[in-house]
Amino acid sequence: MKSLLLLLSLQTAAVPAAPAAPAPAPVSAPALTPAQREDLTCAAAFAIIASEQARGVTSALAYPTLVVRGRSYFVATAERIVTETATDDDAVGLALTRIVEDLQAQAAQSNDPAGVVDAIMTPCLAKLDAAVPLPPPPSMLQCAIYLQLAFDEVAGREGDSATARDLKTLATVLESRARDEMRDEGLSGNEADRRFIETREAIDAREKARAPDDDATDVDFEHCFTLAKPAEKR
């Protein structure tokens, strides 16, 4: 499926075509059922929105983050349709290319491009929730570690920047609150330290398992920022 993801990334980013190579054997797009076309349309829409979210396009940021969940839906849908149509990546890739071109043409010709996208995304997001449910939000302890890792990355790149200092402050607040939670559970200081280390090791192992070119993240940092907000006064 990597070839399909590459095809969609090139299509949505409008990258110039590579120099002409010897003509390969002609590829034909498979005949799709209405349901298959709907599913591929959603996969294509998610790829487009995820690409725009990665580039910081404001209109795309109004939708849920699709970098990880959209990719999962895209890969699973493309693989399934390759099997169902008894074709291959190239054939389904051609079908996806045509769908992307059709979506882009509809948006370009409409007086309300955002409305065209919304009309597609509303039912597609329902499909996404059914196929790739939202993961549970990270715990206080996980958020503390995620923000500490974010601080390490930003500080390594920017030094003692304002962003690095903010991340460090948030990570410290969350670690303190996570330790309060563990103390309320009855854990001793040593037990809390052990849980912290085990959670950090699990997160590190997960990050190391990513492919070198996989910079997607499914961490709900907004939830972590909410957990770090000052407690309401009573």
N, C-alpha and C positions, 0 to 999 in steps of 0.2 A: 504493500500500500504506500510505501514511501514515494513511488513514482507519481501516484495520484495526488498526494499532498504537495509534491513539488510542482505538479502541473497547475494546481489551483493557486499556489502562492505566486507563480509566474503570471497566471492569468489576472489575478486581482491586483497585482502590483504593476501591471502593464510593462513588464521587462521586455526590451527589444529582443527579437528572435536571434538565435545563434546563427552563425554563418551556415549556408546551405550545405547539407551533407548528401551523400548518395541517397536517392529516393528509396525509402523502405517499402515493404509490401503494403498496399492500401489497407486501412483499418476502417471497419464499419461499426457504427454505434449500434448496440443491440436494440431490438424492439422492446419497449418498456410498457408494463401495465400502468394504468393511472396511479396505482398505489406506489409502484416503484419510482415513477417520475416525481411524485410528491415527496417521497423520502430523499431522493437525490437533490431535489430543489432545496429542501431544508439543509442538506449537507453542504450544498454550494453556498447558500445564504449564510450559514454559520462560518464557512471559510472566509467569505468576504468581510463579514462583521468582525471576526477575530483579527483579520489582517489590518482592518482600520483601527481596531482597539489598540493593537500593538504600535500603530503609528500615532496614536493619540487623537484620532478624529473625534470631535466632540459629539456628533450625532450617534456614533457607534457606542460611545461610553454610556449612553442612556440605557443600553441593554445589559443584562447580566454578563459577567465575564465569560467569554466563550473560548478562550485560548486552550484550555484543557478539556472541558466537557464537550465543546464543539468539535475538537479534534477526535475525541473518543467516538462521538456519534458519526462523524465523517468516515473514519476508518471502518467501524463496524458495518455501517450501511453500504459502503463501497464493496467491502469483502462479501457481504451477503448477496449483493446484486450480481457480482461476478459469478458467484455460485449459482444463483437462481437462473441467470441467463446463459450459463455455460459458455461464457466468453472469457476475456482476460482484462488485465489492468488497462491496456491501451484502449480497448473498446469502451469500457465504462468511463475511462478518462475523456474520450471523445464526447460521450453523452454529457458528462459534466461540463466540458468546455462549452458546448452548445447551450446548456441551461444557464451558465454564467453569462454568456453573451446575450441571451434572451432577457435575463434579469436586468443587466446593465442597460439594454435598449429600452426596456419598459420604464426604468427610472429616468433615462435621458429624455424620453419623449413625453413624460408626464409633467403636468403643471404642479404636481405635488409629489416629488420623488420620495420624500419621507413617508408619505401615506402609502406609496407602493411598497416600500420596505416593511412598514408596520403591518400591512395586510398579509404579507408573507410570514413575518416573524411571529405574529400572535399564535397561529396554529402550530408553527414549527417549535416554538418554545414549549408548548404543551407536549409535543412529541419528545423533545429533549428531556423534560422532567420525567417522563415515563421510561425512557430508554437509559438515561444516565442521571439518576437521582442526585440531588445536591448532597455532598458529603456533610457529616455532622460538623458543626463549628468547632474550631480548636478550643481546647481547655485553656484555663488561665496559665497553667504551666507551659503548655505548648506555645502559647502566644509569647510568653516571656523568652522562650528559646528562639522562636522565629525572629523576634525583634532584635535579640542579641546577635543572631547570624546576619541580619540586615545591617546592624550597626558595624559589625566586623567588615562586611563587604564595602559599605560606604566609606568607612574610616580608612580602609586600605586604599581606596581610590581617591578620596578627597581630603584625607587628613582630618584635622579638627574643624570640620565645617559645621555650619548651623544645623544641617540635616543630620549629620553624625551625632551631634550633641543631643538633638531631640530624640533620636532613636535610642541613644544610651539612657536618657532619662525615662522613656517609656518602658524600656526593658527592665530597668531597675525597679520601677513602680510595680510592674507585673510580677517580677520575681518575688518581691516582698509580699504581694497579695497572694501569690501561689503558696508561699511558705505559711502564710496565715491560714489558708484553707487546709493545708496538710496538718498543721498543728491542731486545727479544729477537728480533724478526723482522728486525732489521737496519735499521730506519728511523732516519733522522737526526732530530734535534730539530725541524728545519723540516718534514720530511715528516710527523712525528707531529702537529705543529700543523695542517698542512693537512688530514690525515685527520680530526682532531677538528673542525675548522671545517666540512668537508664533511658529516660525520655530523650535526652540529648543524643545519646548513641543511636537510638532508633531513628531520629530525624536525620542525623548525619548519614546513616546507612541508606536511608531512602534517597537522599540527595546524591550520594555517590553512585547509586544504581541508575541514575538518569543517563541517557545517551549524551555524549559530549556536546551535540548540537541542540539539545533539548533545553531551552531556557524558559519553558512554560512553567507556570506556577498555579496551583489551585489553593493556595493559602488565603484564607479570608482575612486579610489584614484590616479591613474595615471593622470586623468583629473585634479584632485585637485592640484596635484604637478605642473602640467603645468601652472595652473592659478596663482600659487604662485611664478613662476619664475620672476626674475627681469625684469622690463619693458625694451624694446629695446630702446637704445638711438637714437634720431633723429638728 
